[in-house]
């Protein structure tokens, strides 16, 4: 039976009815009578399946779901049309639904797993709300049908549930059938004599610690430490792909991310656990999601594979629902991770992206809530968010929006963080210019030393010798945009290829900086004589002449001698100036 499959396809049909009409109306309004030519150009790789011409209704009817989603997601259409009419998240949802459509299109006789079906329909509803509230209501009804099926089948064995799709749980106050707490006393879960203090919902309690067999647990894909790795996977495999995988495959993939993010830390923790055992209990949700302890769990998985001996994860089990308690779970995660494992373990890009996602994108937390839970100041959190916003602008500039792994590969956090100070000294236009200078130099690999680059920028601004440099860099930027604008960019490899093919432009960027620094140094040298004389005048003006009559004769003679020497120096300077 393919009940979920059929319901998801119904959702796509409702979405198509809303989406095709919206896309057609929006593009015809923007481009006028030539709108269909723009569509065919934007969908040049799909043009063989599109009519060359026809009346408006015929053309709109020829748009299927993939092409509607492509039109919203394609860089040219998004930048020229849709970004001014739709919330930025719509592009993300469109990309995710492309992945969902590709997955469901290639299904055989098996049904779509429950969590994936819910996720697909929820994303359809979110996108449809932006363009057609009535259509969104229809999709919501289909979503409810899927949820109703889930409630009927709660006795079925649990399947992997991704970040946004936990297994169905019972109402508050009763344990779900999938709860680890239902398995206490079995071969999978054993209660220990230990306890761990956990603060949840503003209340601190001592919770019992359990030993849970590893195959009953799964990684938390909301972990900020791997946010850029997840974006890379979705970019390469399609949004939502992780949620369609079985638990073991999912865990294997996430384990690789965690190991790659900090291999040295993994090895240290693994060696320590192998020597003395797990010292600090983790925290998991009752469905097996690990809120705290992903690294310890990774090390135990490695030890289990190497020794062939089943391992157990020592942990508190929280009977919480990822939907109903999502905010509290995030606050708990922040408090635990920043209290025990310390934020220094974070890659700065991952940390910034995670904070930005929780505070700005999803509005899950306020700045105050985040700062309090992470034991940080408001200024620290706000500063990191501002850097993350520049990272987002950089990715948009590269035509790779929300592909955060690209920023990680460029390692631009320090560059953008240090750029915050000079940005405050510039007007709005100059702020944009400076950001684009940094973007151009980063993408063209024209920055051998980021610290020196931003230090030189600061010197130019401090010495007020930056105007010519900004103008020169802007001219080079026009060359870049003319060439880059016609490129189809799908990955960082495409950007790297562009930079490699245009090394002459990178050389121009570097030469421009060298020339600007030389001019700045020359200007400073030329102004030095006047500055030094001015300082001398200031010092002379501080001399209190009322003290002269009280001076000893010896001091008077010394002063007179110095004044004579000063007069000779002044006369020599004047002579040199008149030559």
N, C-alpha and C positions, 0 to 999 in steps of 0.2 A: 504494500500500500504506500502511496505517495501523498498523504494528506497534507503534510507541511509543504511539500513541493507545489502542490496545486494552490495552496493558500498564498504562497509567495508569488507565484505567477499571476494570481488575481491582483495582488498588490501592485506588481509591475504594470499590469494593464490599466489600473486606475491612475497610476502615476503618469503613464504615457499620455493618457487623455488630457491631463492637466499640463504636463510638461511640453508637449508638442505645440499646443496652442500658445503657451506663454513664450516659448522660444521663437515661434513664427511671428507673433505680434511684436515682440521686443526688437528682433532683428530687422523686420520690415520698417518699423518706426525709426530705427537708428540709421539704416542704410538706404531707405527709400526703395525705389523700384528695382534697384540692383541688388537687393538683399540676397536673392538666391545664388547669384554669382559669388557673393562673399561666403555663403555656406559651402558651396562646392570647392572653393579655394581652401577654406579651413579644413574641409574633409577630403582633401585631395587623395588621401590613401584609401578612401571609401567611395570615391566619385563614380566608379563603374556601376555601383548599385543605386545611384541617384538619378532621377530624371534631369534632362538638360533644361527643360522649361515646363510651364504649365500655369494654370490659374492658381491663385493663392491657396484655395482649399486642397487642390491636388498635391501641391508641394508640401503643405503641412502634413497631410496624410501619409506622405512618403517617409517622414521622419520616424524612425523606430527608437526604442529606448537607448541603445548604445550610442546612436548618433546625437540624440538630444543631450546625453550626458557628456559626450565628447565636446560638443559645442560650448557647453558651460565651462568645461575644464581646460580646453585648449588655450594656450597662453595669449594668443592674439585676441580671441573673442573675449576672454576674461578681462584682459587689460583695457580693451577698447570699449566694451559694452557692459558686461555683467557685473564687474566689480563696483560699478556706480549704482547698481540697482538691487544687488543681493548682499546679504550678510556674507562675510568672508568664509564662514563655516560651510556655506553652500557648495563651494568648490571642493572642500574636503569630503562632504557627503556624496557629491557627484562621483568623485574618484572611488570612494568606498563602494558605491552601488555598481560601478563598472566592474570592480572585482567580484562583487556578489553575483552579478549577471553572468560573468564568465564562468564562475564556479558552478552555478545552477544549470547553465546551458549544457555543461558536459556531464551532468549526472546520468547514471544508468538507471537501473530499476530501484536503487535504494532511495530512501526518503531523506530529506534534509533534516539534520539533527535539530532538536528543539531549540537550543541556545542560538544557533545560527539563524534559524527562521525568525526568532524574535528580534534579533539584531538587525536583520535585513529590513523587516517591516518597520521597525522603530526609526531607522535611518530614512526610509521612504517618507514616513510621516513628517519627520523634521524638515526635509527638503520641500515637501508639498505644502507645508504650512506657510512657507515664504511666498508661494505663488498662487495657491488655491486652497483656502481653508476648508471649503466643502469637500474637495478631494482628500484632504488630510483626514477629515472625519471618516470617510469611507475606509481609508487604510487603517485607521485606528480600530474600526469594527473588525476588520480582518485580523489585526493583531490580537484583539480580544478572543477571537476564535482559536488562535494558536495557543494563547494562555490557558484557555478552557481545556484544551486537549492535554496540556501539561498537568493540570490539576487532576484530570481523570487518570493519568498514568504515573502518579507519584510512587507507585509500588515498583516501577521498573528499575533495573540497576542504574546507578548514576553514570553519566557520561561527562567528559570534560566540559567545563563551563568557563569561558573566557572572562575577560575583565568586566564586561557589561552584561554578562549573561549567566548568573548563578543558577544552580539547580533550584527548582521550586522548593520553597520552604513553607512550613505551616505557620499559622498565625502566632503572634507573640505569646509566649508563655508555654508553648509546647514544642518539643524537639521534632525536627523533621526526620523523615526516614533516612535521609542522606547524612545526618549529623554524625560526626565522629564520636560524639558523646553517647550515641546509641551503640557504639561498638566497644565501649569500655568493658574490659574483662575478656575480650576475644583475642585472637592471635594478632590483631591489627593495632589495638590500642590498650595500653596498660597504665593504670594510675600509679604514680609514685608517691613517696612521702614528702616530696619537696613542694614548695609554694613559690610564687613569684608575685611581687607587688606590681599591679598595673593600674594606671589612672585612666579611667574611661568615663566620659560624660561628666567630668569634674569631680569624680569620686574615686579615691584610691582604695583598692581592696587587695587582699592576698588571694590569688587564684591557685588552684591545684595544678601541678605539672604532670603531664602525661608523656608516655613513650609511644610514639606513633610510627608505624612502619612506613617507610619512605614512599611506597607506591600508592599510599592513600593521600598524598599531599601534592600540591602543584604550585608553581611559582606565581608570584603576584606581578602581572604585567602592567600594573600601575606604579611600580617601583621607579622612582625618579632616576635612579642610578643607571638605568638602561633605556631611558626615553629615546635617545638618539639611535640606539641599536634597533629598537622597535620601528622607528620611522624608516630606517634603511630597509628592514625586512619587508615592510608593507609597500615601500616604493618599488622593490624588486619583484614582489610576489602578489601584490594586490591588497588593498585595504580590507581588513576583516578575515584574511586568510588564516591567521593564527587560530581564530575561534572555531574554524572548521576541522581542526586537527584533533586526533585522539590525545589522551592525556600524556602518554609516554613520548610521543613525537613532539608535542608541545614543550614538555619539560626538557627534552634533549636540545631543542633549539634555544630556549631561554638560558639553559646552562652554558651554552657556548657564548652567548652575549655576556653573561656575568663573568666568565673566565677571561674573555678578551678585554673587558672594561678595566680589569685590574689583576693581571695574572700573578704579580708578586704577592699581593694581599691574599689571593686564593691559596697560593703555595704555603705561605706562612700559617694561615688558619688551618689548612689541611695537616701540616706537620704537627701542629699543636694538638689538634683533635686526636690524631693517631697516637700521640704520646700520652696525653692525660685525659682524653675524652672530651665531650662537649661540656664546657664550663658554664655557659650562659643559656638558659632556656629561651626559645623563641616564642612567638605569638602567632597563632593561626586562627582562621575562621572555622566554623563547624563544618563547612563543606570542603575543607582542605586547603583553602587559599592561604599562603604564607604572608602574613602582614609584616613580620619582623623575623629575620634569620635566613634570608635567601642565600647568603654566602655560606653559612654553616651547613645549610641543607645541601648546597652544591658539593661541599667537601665530603659530606657523608655519602653522597651518591658516588663520588669518585672512589672512596674507600671501599664501598660495597662492591663495585665492579672489580677493583684490584684484588680484593681478598676472597670474593665469592661468598662472604658471610653477610646475611641480612643485617642491615643497620636500622636503628630507630632514632627519630628526631625527638628530643625532649622539648616540650612546648606547653604553653597555656592554650586552651581551646576556648574561644569566645563564640557564643551562640548569637551571631549577628548576621544581618542581611545586607549584602553589598548595595542593594537599592535603597532600602529604608534607612540604613545607617552609614551611608557612604561618607558623609561629612565627618562623623565621629570616628570612623575607621581611618580616614586620612589624618585627622588630628592625632590619633593614637600612633599611627605610623611615624609621623614627624617627631613626636615626643620620644618614642623609643629609639629611632635611628640616630637622632641628634644627641640623645642622652648617652647612648652606649657605644655605638660604632663611630660616632663623630663625623661631622660634615667634611672633614679633610679627606675622607675616603672618596668623595664625589669627584667625578670629572666636572669641571666648572661649567662646561656647555650643558651637560645633562642636568646639573643643578639649576641653572638658569631656566632651561626649557621646562623643567618640572614645576618650578615656582610660577612661571608665566602661565602654564596650562591650568594650574589649580586656582590662581587668583584672577587672571584676565580672561582666558578662553572659556573655562567652564563656570567661573564664578562660584566654585565650590567653597572657597574660603575668602575671607577678607584679608587685607594686609595685616591688620591687627591680630587676627586669629592665627595666621601663618607665623608671624613673628613670635607670638607667645608660645606656640607649640614647639617651634624650632629653636627656642631660646636665643633669638636674635633681636637686634634693634629694628625699629621701623625703617630707619635709613638704610640698613643693610639689605632688607628685603626689597625696598623701593629701587635701590641702586641696581640690584640684580635684575629686576623686572625691566628697567630702562635698557640695560644691556641686551636682554632677551628681545626687546622690541626692535633694537637695531639689527640683531641677528635675523629676525623675521624680515625686515626690510632688505637685508643683504640677500636672503634666499629668494625674495620676490624679484630683486634686481637680476639675479642669475637665471630667472625663469624656472626655479625649482622650489616653489612655495611649500613650506612646512616639511621639507626634507631635511630635518635637523641634523642628520648624520653628516651632511655636507659641511655644515659649520664646524662640526667636530673634526672632520678631516682637515679643514683649513686651520684649525686651532686659532680661531680669531677672538676668543674671549678676552684675552689680555689686551689685544689691539683695541677692541671696542670699549673695554672698561677704561683704559687709559685715555681714550678719546673723549670721555664724558667731561673732563675738566676743561679742555680747550673749547668744546662745543658751547659751554656756558658763556664764553666771552664773545661769541659771534652773533650776528643778527640772523633772522630766520633763513634768508637766502644763503648766507654763508654756511649755516649749519648743514643745509642740504648739499652744498658744494663739498664740504669736508667729508661728509659721509660717502659721497660718490667717489671722492679721491681714494678713500680707504677701500671701498668696494672694488674699484678698478685695479688698484695695485695688488690687492689680495687675489682676485680672480686671474690676473695675468702673471702671477708668481713673481712680482717685481719688488718684493719686500724680503731681502735676505735676513734682516734682523728687525723684528717687530718693535722691540724696545727702542732701538736707535731711530726707526722711522717715526714713531710717535713723539719721541724726544725732539727730533728735528722740527716736526710740525709745531710743537709747543714753543720752540725757540723763535720760529718765524712769526708766530702770533704775538709772542711777548715783545719782540723787537719791532713789531708793526711793519714787517717786510714780507707779508704773506700774499698781498693782493695780486702781484704779478704771477706768483706761483699758482694760485687758484685759477687765474685766467688761462695760463698755459696748460694746466691739467684739464681744464674744461674743454679746450680745443682737442686734446688727445682723446678725451672721453667721446667726443662726437665721432671720431674715427672708429672707436670701439663699438658704439651703438649702431652705426651704419652696417658694420660687418656682422655683429652679434645678433642684430634684429632679425636677420633673414635665416639664422640658424635654428634648427629644430633641436631643442635641448630637452633631453629626457633624463639625464643622469649627470653626475659629476664627471664621468669619463668624457662626456661631450664637451663640458667646460674645459677640462684639461687638454683635450684635443685642439680646441679653439686657441687656447693660450700657447700651445706648442707650435701651432701654425702661424702665429703672429708674434713671434719673439721680438721682432723689430719694434712693436708697440711697447712691449715691456721695457726694452732698452730706452725708448723715448721717455717713458715714465720715470725711470731711474735717472736719466740725464737731466730731466727737468728738476728733480729734487737736488741733484748735485749743483746745478746752476743756481738754483734759488739760495742754497746755503752759502755758496761763494759770494753771491751778491749781498746777502745779509751780512756776512763777515766784512766785506769791503765797506758797506755802508756804516757799520759800527766803527771801523778803523777811521773812516773819514770824519765821523762825528766825535771821536775821542778827544782831539785837541780842544774843541769848544767846550765839551763836557768837563774836561780837567780844569780849564781856566775858570769855568763857572763855579766849580767846586772851590777853587782858590779864593774867588771873590766872596763866596759864602763864608768861608773861614775867616777872611779878613774883616768882614762885616761884623763878626762876632767879637772882635777885639774891643775891649772897653778902654777908650782913650782917657777916661777919667783917672785911670790908674797911673798914667805917665808921670805926673808930678811927684808921686810917692815912690817911684822906682829908684833903686840904688844906681849910682853912676855906672857901675860895671854892667848892669842890665840895660841901661840906657844906651851905652856904647854898642852893645851887642845888637840891640834892636835897630839902631841907626845903620850898622853895618849890613844887616839883613835887608833893610829897606833899600839900601843902595844897590845891593846885588839884585834885588827884585826889579828895581828900575832898569838895570842893565838888561835883564832877561826880557822885560816888556819891550824895551827899545829894539832888541834883536828880533823879537817876534814881529814887531811892526815893520821893520825893515824887510824881513822875509816875505810878509804879506804884500808889500808894495812892489816887489820885484816882478 
